[in-house]
Amino acid sequence: MRMVEAAKQALGSLGGGPATAQAVYDEIIKRELFTFGAKNPVSVLSSTMRKATEGSPRLSGAAVFSSPAKGTYQLK
């Protein structure tokens, strides 16, 4: 499973958002959805989620998330 899919599933189990990258990370680890190899996995997750967020200049394809407030994400 890709990181963005793990984040999507984790957010879904958290009620769809809004949630911080830390909360999403904690849910991913709890549910064993993805294995992170980075030294700062929350930062990597946040960056990945930002790239898949509505309005992101780096968005490639359909948005998966929206950001109702700085540092929070919810399912689109």
Secondary structure, DSSP 8 states (H G I E B T S, - for coil): --HHHHHHHHHHHTTS--EEHHHHHHHHHHHT-----SSSHHHHHHHHHHHTBTT-TT--SS--EE-SSTTEEEE-
